[in-house]
Amino acid sequence: MKDSQRDATRAMIDTYLARLSKPDALARKNRPPPTFSVYWENLGWAQLFGFDMNHFIDDLRFQIETTMKMRLWHLDNWADDTGYGPDLGPTVGMYWEYSLLGMRVGHQADGVPILPENHPMRRSPDLSLLARHDFLTTGEMPRILRYHEEATRLVDGKLKVSFPVWGRGPFDIAVQLRGYEGIIDDMRERPVFVHALMRFITEERIRWWDAYCSHFGLKERTCGIADDWVNVPFISPAMFEEFILPSYFELERYHGALYGFHTCADQVPIQKLLLRLPTLRDFEVTPWTDLEATLRNVPADKNLTVHIKNVDVLLSDDARAEQQLRRIRTLCEAAGRKFSVCGQALSRVHKDMADDVRQVQRWIAVARRVLHD
């Protein structure tokens, strides 16, 4: 990298850090609950700034500078409660954990992931087709390690550079290996194989975490689980309990605590099963999860994040926004619950993206009034 390129990147970091010191940026971290935050989906940023996601992933310097620009834009345009800090998390793209089991994820230029469907296990339920991974050499790990080293050198102590950790759930990976139809057939016809496959993936995640902690000299290994294929009715609660929950018990024992569980789906059908994980502290109320049922199912000592459907944020008028937010506040306060609200996964729906930006600003203003008056 040329000195001029390095200096330009560091100058962009300095601009970002100066912006963090302004009163409005500092206030975001000190506002009383309940908070209201918003975020662009990956494709939203690509749409807004007009970059190719593959360029963003493949060019670390461009990625760092663009990340600083995106955060600056957010700070200048959306006065929500998103609290940015002096940190950086280099990425090699979505679902990188798949690469540890022999799968590669591509990306469209607009950021939509291209999921692999060609693993040999798609054709045969045979565990011998899987190999144990190596932390240093398997899949995306060499690039992840290189990006971390290069980013740490490039930011020159100005930002704390984080390392991506394996948070992907074992069932998500099992579905990608066997295909949805394949794993459902396996549950019905080859349950012993499914249990063995889930154990293998869980063991690989634990082996990865052992190597990660050893490599960086770390002791802290609290983590969450992201398992988007845990989605009723694609699976039943009984399937979740029999085939998936045992691996969560094992991961909870290993990590010591699970700070959260994520699936975009309706979580009501499995909430009481998730409560069998005593350390799980944060529960998502996705746009497809009924809030009233959640308040009945989930104890008051758990934190709730209530997500607003992206199209509601981008298309609702003031009256509809106030109605939704006031309902959330009324229900949660009546139940004595701690909660936050998030306008999630935003991307362009209007011909002119400036209209999407103004729509989000509308929701932020309404949320400030409804949640804190």
C-alpha positions in Angstrom: 0.0 0.0 0.0 1.3 3.4 -1.0 2.0 6.0 1.8 -0.6 8.3 0.2 -3.3 5.6 0.4 -2.5 4.8 4.0 -2.5 8.5 4.9 -5.9 9.0 3.2 -7.4 6.0 5.1 -6.0 7.3 8.4 -7.4 10.8 7.6 -10.8 9.3 7.1 -10.5 7.6 10.5 -9.5 10.9 12.1 -12.6 12.6 10.6 -14.8 9.8 12.0 -13.2 10.0 15.5 -13.7 13.8 15.5 -17.4 13.3 14.7 -17.7 10.8 17.6 -16.6 13.6 20.0 -19.5 15.9 19.1 -22.3 16.3 21.7 -25.0 14.7 19.6 -22.9 11.6 19.0 -22.0 11.3 22.7 -25.7 11.8 23.7 -26.7 8.7 21.8 -24.9 6.5 24.4 -26.5 8.3 27.3 -30.2 8.4 26.4 -32.5 6.7 28.8 -34.3 3.6 27.8 -36.3 2.6 25.8 -34.0 3.2 22.9 -34.9 3.4 19.2 -32.4 2.4 16.6 -32.4 1.9 12.9 -30.0 0.4 10.4 -29.5 -0.1 6.6 -29.4 -3.7 5.4 -26.1 -4.5 3.5 -27.8 -3.9 0.2 -29.2 -0.6 1.5 -25.6 0.8 2.0 -24.7 -0.5 -1.5 -27.7 1.3 -2.9 -27.0 4.5 -1.1 -23.3 4.8 -1.9 -23.4 3.0 -5.2 -20.5 0.5 -4.6 -20.1 -3.1 -5.6 -20.3 -5.3 -2.5 -17.6 -7.6 -3.9 -15.2 -4.5 -4.1 -16.1 -3.7 -0.5 -15.3 -7.3 0.6 -12.1 -7.7 -1.5 -10.4 -4.4 -1.0 -9.7 -3.9 2.8 -8.6 -0.2 2.5 -11.8 0.6 0.5 -13.8 -1.3 3.1 -12.3 0.6 6.0 -12.8 4.0 4.4 -16.4 3.2 3.2 -17.3 1.9 6.7 -16.1 5.3 8.2 -18.2 7.1 5.5 -21.3 5.0 6.2 -21.0 5.7 10.0 -20.5 9.4 9.3 -23.6 9.4 7.1 -25.6 7.7 9.8 -24.5 10.2 12.4 -25.3 13.1 10.2 -28.7 12.0 8.9 -30.4 9.7 11.4 -30.5 10.9 15.0 -31.5 7.6 16.5 -29.9 5.8 19.4 -27.3 3.8 17.5 -24.1 4.3 19.5 -21.0 4.1 17.4 -17.6 3.8 19.0 -13.9 3.8 18.1 -13.9 0.3 16.7 -13.7 -1.6 13.4 -14.8 -5.1 12.4 -13.3 -6.2 9.0 -15.5 -8.6 7.1 -15.0 -11.2 4.4 -18.7 -11.3 3.7 -21.8 -13.0 5.0 -22.0 -16.6 6.4 -18.2 -17.0 6.4 -18.6 -20.0 8.8 -19.9 -22.1 5.9 -16.4 -22.0 4.5 -15.1 -24.0 7.4 -17.1 -27.0 6.2 -16.2 -26.7 2.6 -18.8 -24.2 1.3 -18.2 -20.8 -0.3 -20.7 -17.9 -0.2 -20.7 -15.4 -3.1 -22.3 -12.0 -3.3 -24.2 -10.1 -5.9 -23.0 -6.6 -6.6 -25.9 -5.2 -4.5 -24.9 -7.3 -1.5 -27.4 -10.2 -1.7 -25.5 -13.4 -0.7 -25.3 -16.3 -3.2 -25.6 -19.4 -1.0 -23.8 -22.6 -2.0 -25.9 -25.6 -3.1 -23.1 -27.9 -4.4 -21.6 -29.6 -1.3 -21.2 -33.3 -1.9 -23.5 -33.9 1.1 -26.4 -32.6 -0.9 -26.3 -35.9 -2.8 -25.4 -38.3 0.1 -26.0 -38.3 3.9 -22.4 -39.3 4.6 -20.4 -37.8 7.4 -17.2 -39.0 5.8 -17.7 -36.2 3.3 -16.9 -33.7 6.0 -13.4 -32.8 7.1 -12.2 -31.3 10.4 -11.3 -27.6 9.9 -8.0 -25.9 10.7 -8.2 -22.5 12.3 -5.3 -21.1 10.3 -5.8 -22.6 6.9 -9.4 -23.7 6.2 -11.9 -21.7 4.1 -11.9 -18.0 4.7 -9.7 -18.2 7.8 -6.4 -17.1 6.0 -8.1 -14.0 4.6 -9.8 -13.3 8.0 -6.5 -13.5 9.8 -4.8 -11.4 7.1 -7.5 -8.7 7.2 -7.2 -8.5 11.0 -3.5 -8.1 10.9 -3.5 -5.6 8.0 -6.4 -3.6 9.6 -4.6 -3.5 12.9 -1.5 -2.1 11.3 -3.4 0.3 9.1 -5.5 1.9 11.8 -2.3 2.5 13.9 -4.1 2.2 17.2 -6.8 4.7 16.3 -9.5 2.1 16.3 -10.0 -1.2 18.2 -10.0 -3.9 15.5 -12.3 -6.8 16.4 -12.2 -10.4 15.0 -15.3 -12.1 13.6 -16.4 -15.0 15.8 -18.3 -18.2 14.9 -21.9 -17.4 16.0 -23.7 -19.3 13.3 -25.9 -22.0 14.7 -25.4 -25.7 13.8 -28.8 -26.2 12.2 -28.3 -23.4 9.8 -25.1 -25.0 8.6 -26.7 -28.5 8.5 -29.5 -27.2 6.2 -26.9 -25.6 3.9 -25.0 -28.9 3.7 -27.9 -31.2 3.0 -30.5 -28.8 1.6 -33.9 -28.1 3.2 -35.7 -31.1 1.7 -32.7 -33.3 2.5 -32.5 -32.4 6.2 -36.3 -32.8 6.6 -36.1 -36.3 5.0 -33.2 -37.1 7.2 -35.1 -36.2 10.4 -37.9 -38.5 9.3 -35.8 -41.4 7.8 -32.3 -41.0 9.3 -32.6 -39.4 12.8 -29.4 -41.0 14.0 -27.5 -39.3 11.1 -29.1 -35.9 11.9 -27.9 -36.2 15.6 -24.4 -37.2 14.4 -24.3 -34.3 11.9 -25.4 -31.8 14.6 -22.8 -33.1 17.0 -20.1 -32.8 14.3 -21.0 -29.2 13.5 -21.3 -28.3 17.2 -17.9 -29.9 17.9 -16.4 -27.9 15.0 -17.7 -24.7 16.5 -16.2 -25.5 19.9 -12.9 -26.5 18.3 -12.9 -23.2 16.4 -13.5 -21.2 19.6 -10.7 -23.2 21.4 -8.3 -22.3 18.7 -9.4 -18.7 18.5 -9.0 -18.2 22.3 -5.6 -19.9 22.1 -4.4 -17.8 19.1 -5.3 -14.5 20.8 -4.7 -15.5 24.4 -8.3 -14.9 25.4 -10.5 -16.3 28.2 -13.8 -14.7 27.4 -16.0 -16.8 25.1 -19.5 -15.6 25.7 -21.4 -15.7 22.4 -24.8 -16.0 20.8 -26.5 -18.3 18.3 -27.8 -17.2 14.9 -29.9 -20.0 13.4 -32.2 -18.6 10.7 -33.6 -22.0 9.6 -35.1 -22.4 13.0 -38.4 -21.3 11.5 -41.8 -22.8 12.2 -43.5 -24.2 10.1 -40.4 -25.1 8.1 -39.6 -27.2 11.2 -41.9 -28.0 14.1 -41.3 -27.2 17.8 -40.9 -31.0 18.3 -38.1 -31.1 15.7 -36.4 -28.2 17.4 -36.6 -29.9 20.7 -35.3 -33.3 19.5 -32.6 -32.3 17.0 -31.5 -28.7 17.6 -31.9 -27.8 21.3 -29.4 -30.5 22.5 -26.7 -28.7 20.6 -27.7 -25.4 22.2 -27.3 -27.0 25.6 -23.8 -28.1 24.6 -22.9 -24.6 23.4 -24.3 -23.0 26.5 -22.1 -25.3 28.6 -19.1 -24.5 26.5 -19.5 -20.7 26.2 -20.6 -20.3 29.8 -23.4 -18.0 28.7 -25.4 -17.2 25.6 -26.2 -13.5 25.3 -28.8 -13.9 22.6 -30.5 -16.1 20.0 -31.4 -14.9 16.5 -33.8 -16.1 13.8 -35.8 -13.8 11.6 -38.8 -16.1 12.0 -41.7 -16.2 14.5 -40.1 -17.2 17.8 -43.3 -17.7 19.8 -43.5 -21.4 19.0 -40.1 -22.1 20.5 -39.8 -19.4 23.2 -40.6 -21.7 26.1 -38.0 -24.2 24.8 -35.4 -21.4 24.6 -36.1 -20.7 28.2 -34.5 -24.0 29.0 -31.2 -22.2 28.3 -31.0 -20.3 31.6 -28.2 -17.9 30.6 -30.0 -16.7 27.5 -30.7 -13.1 28.4 -31.9 -11.2 25.3 -35.0 -12.2 23.3 -35.9 -10.8 19.9 -39.4 -9.9 19.1 -39.1 -10.1 15.3 -41.7 -8.5 13.0 -43.4 -12.0 12.8 -43.3 -12.6 16.6 -46.4 -11.6 18.5 -45.5 -9.2 21.3 -48.4 -10.0 23.6 -47.6 -13.8 23.4 -43.9 -13.0 24.1 -44.8 -11.0 27.2 -46.8 -14.0 28.4 -44.1 -16.5 27.6 -40.8 -14.8 28.5 -40.0 -13.8 32.1 -39.6 -10.2 33.1 -35.9 -10.6 33.8 -35.2 -11.0 30.1 -34.4 -8.1 27.8 -36.7 -7.6 24.8 -35.8 -6.0 21.4 -38.9 -5.3 19.4 -38.3 -5.1 15.7 -40.5 -3.1 13.3 -40.9 -4.5 9.9 -38.8 -2.7 7.4 -41.6 -1.9 5.0 -43.7 -0.4 7.9 -40.8 2.0 8.6 -40.4 2.9 5.0 -44.1 3.3 4.1 -46.1 4.2 7.2 -47.3 7.7 7.9 -47.0 9.5 11.2 -50.3 8.2 12.6 -49.4 4.6 11.8 -45.9 5.0 13.2 -47.3 6.5 16.4 -49.9 3.7 16.7 -47.3 1.0 16.5 -44.8 2.6 18.8 -47.5 3.5 21.4 -48.8 -0.1 21.4 -45.3 -1.4 22.1 -44.7 1.0 24.9 -48.1 0.4 26.5 -47.9 -3.3 26.4 -44.3 -3.4 27.7 -44.8 -0.9 30.4 -48.0 -2.6 31.6 -46.0 -5.8 32.0 -43.1 -4.0 33.7 -40.7 -4.9 31.0 -37.3 -3.5 29.8 -37.4 -3.1 26.1 -35.8 -1.4 23.1 -37.2 -0.9 19.6 -35.4 -1.3 16.2 -36.4 -0.4 12.7 -34.6 -3.2 11.0 -33.0 -4.2 7.7 -33.8 -1.1 5.7 -33.2 -0.8 2.0 -34.6 1.3 -0.9 -38.4 1.0 -1.7 -38.9 4.5 -3.2 -37.7 5.5 -6.6 -35.8 8.3 -5.0 -33.8 7.0 -2.0 -34.0 10.4 -0.4 -37.7 9.6 0.3 -36.6 6.4 2.2 -34.1 8.5 4.2 -36.8 11.1 5.1 -39.2 8.3 6.0 -36.8 6.9 8.6 -36.2 10.4 9.9 -40.0 10.6 10.4 -40.0 7.4 12.5 -37.1 8.6 14.6 -38.9 11.8 15.4 -42.1 10.0 16.3 -40.2 7.5 18.4 -38.5 10.2 20.3 -41.9 11.7 21.2 -43.8 8.5 21.9 -41.2 6.5 23.8 -40.1 9.4 26.0 -43.0 11.7 26.6 
